[in-house]
């Protein structure tokens, strides 16, 4: 088998190329010096707010101690807020004591000179009247910290995104290190969970379900080459990989529930960063110190896009990707126990591939591809009583795609092949009420109402000319409601029972989904967990509006009657703490998927294989008659950062299959079978204030699935011809990659400077991207993913 490298250029060209341009070095140097000269003196401070687990009520008069061999301590005020000065930059441990609550020990609190450290903490009530159990706490109020997640939940820390080698400051790529998630595609950051299609993932920001938050992401997809989300604006969040609680709907595989952090309400702070993801500038600070109101603004522009505008070229022709994004959050304390936040996240992008060979395009083609995504909204939080809280989130979201794809004919002229100008917008409101009946019992209830406006217009070239695939301007509504009851009869047992319901006005389909989970603390260091439930997802909106093809003229929009794709899931888990720092976790699961869209006539098509491309299928006449199954086991060994190092190893073994009217079980496109990640890092103290860190990540994963190619017919037709009777029967060689990252952090009296170099695919392993027929070689060949490349980053915080 020959290998053909066509990945000479991708959208992931790094700042390494930029630094090689000698004419830009003085510009960077002067800019850094300018920023350093403007900073003001910043004391080393840790601040935060203490919350009650279920109701998010602030906890006053709690003691916060510095657990680094010091007797230094402070108390939270009437609003639950605390401020603690520390002697010098470094990493600290906090111990929080409050009457009636478990002790909370918070590890790895990073303190720098350029920015105040915020460590919000959720405290768990003790149902025992005497004695308290010393447990390691989690930080801000995520669904996991609130106790609603029984299994398959992971708290995502901001520092993990910036620290892990190979993550590129991308939350999606960072999540690929967790058990159950496959990351064997260098071209996109699609999150494939437990063999499910990536479009089964739900993205939620500030309580609002949002469309694909990635640059160059296709309509209906959940991933893309570059994130719109800026990791520097994110608070600790929740990542769920199965059997999630009733508060989440319209998802089959997982949930990424993200929170934007508030700006510093005490002092103004600024950030400048130049790196792989772009040139960034950020500012935050108080709007009113008296009312504890703040602002946070971050803007980013692509490195290659900006440099191409000023005439710097990299030998990539017109294909330099251009993108920009903005994140804003304003937070207002309008009265005691009442806050209002206004937030916005958005980005737009575009690139032109003009006869460029890459992982995104072919020779002899012209592709002008542009997308945009945005959300703007507000959240209102109210402490109605000491036992009841109310939250209301409202927002407008939208996404759009403009795609022109032409092919070069024998007359050396471009001919239209595909056109797409589509968009949709949504107005949504999410109301949530939490009531604590007693120390043992609480109820979470909510409703989500959304109105969508669609405009789908795309067409493709057929022998008879351009044919419309979708030509619709319409609207629809969805309504969701949920209840979740949590019961904790003892400190050792927590039960979660819930119900989620969804109604779609487009075709009047609806679902009701019962869910349950439990956690039982067998010993102080051993926990057993389980979760079961029903889950569902609407089809991609564009699929409902596919127009009939020549061989299927039944109705104008034959897919519009499609119901929900559904899944029954069961998970068993075991967690063992070893000593004070190590964690061993194992989970096994089974998922049965049903009512999956397939062809009315026997074929191998199933919607379970969609969601990882830049296009939506144009099939029509689909019916909810397909099935699927995912099953596997996962093992995690983790030592969180302490004593200057961390380790994380995750192993996932799984299978993913689907079945159509043919009655055969076939591997899905995402049945990679296994993935193993091993990460580690060590941090040295340099002098009394600075640090040097090395982080290493190694990944081994089953190769991507592909449909075998009929070589004889391909040679006869002089183009790739697939053997459609053997869908996804082929598998590329094992994916192997090692990333090595070096980071130097220097804490000056007035600012923090950070430099890093991330050597991606450090050993230059040749990973196959896809199998194709090469007319030049007259044989089959692999196209390759990225070889070794360098991601250089500099950040200044003051």
Buried (B, 14 or more C-beta within 10 A) or exposed (E): EEEBBBBEBBBBBBBBBBBEEEEBEEEBEEBBEEBBEEBEEBEBBBBBBBBBBBBBBBBBEBBBBBBBEEEBBBEBBEBBBBBBEBEEBBBBBBBBBBEBBBBBBBBEBBBBBBBBBBBBBBBBBBBEEEEBEEBBBBBBBBBBBBBBBBBBBBBBBBEBBBBBBBBBBBBBBBBBBBBBBBBBBBBBBBBBBBBBBBBBBBBBBBBBBBBBBBBBBBBBBBBBBBBBBBBBBBBBBBBBBBBBBBBBBBBBBBBBBBBBBBBBBBBBBBBBBBBBBBBBBBBBBBBEEEEBBBBBBBBBBBBBBBBBEEEBEBEBEBBBBBBBBBBBBBBBBEEEBBBBBBBBBBBBBBBBBBBBBBBBBBEEBBBBBBBBBBBBBBBBBBBBEEBBBBBBBBBBBBBBBBBBBBBBEEEEEBEBBBBBBBBBBBBBBBBBBBBBEEBBBBBBBBBBBBBBBBBBBBBBBEEEEEBEBBEBEBEBBBBBBBBBBBBBEEBBBBBBBBBBBBBBBBBEBBBEBEBBBBBBBEEEBEBEBBBBBBBBBBBBBBBBBBBBBEEBEEEEBBBBBBBBBBBBBBBBBBBBBEEEBEBBBBBBBEBBBBBBBBBBEEBBBBBBBBBBBBBBBBBBBBBBBBBBBBBBBBBBBBBBBEEEBBBBBBBBBBBBBBBBBEEEEBBBBBBBBBBBBBBBBBBEEEEEBBBBBBBBBBBBBBBBBBBBBBBEBBBEEEEBBBBEEEBBEBBBEBBBBBBBBBBBBBBBEBBBBBBBBBBBBBEEBEBBBBBBBBEEEEBBBBBBBBBEBBBBBBBBBB
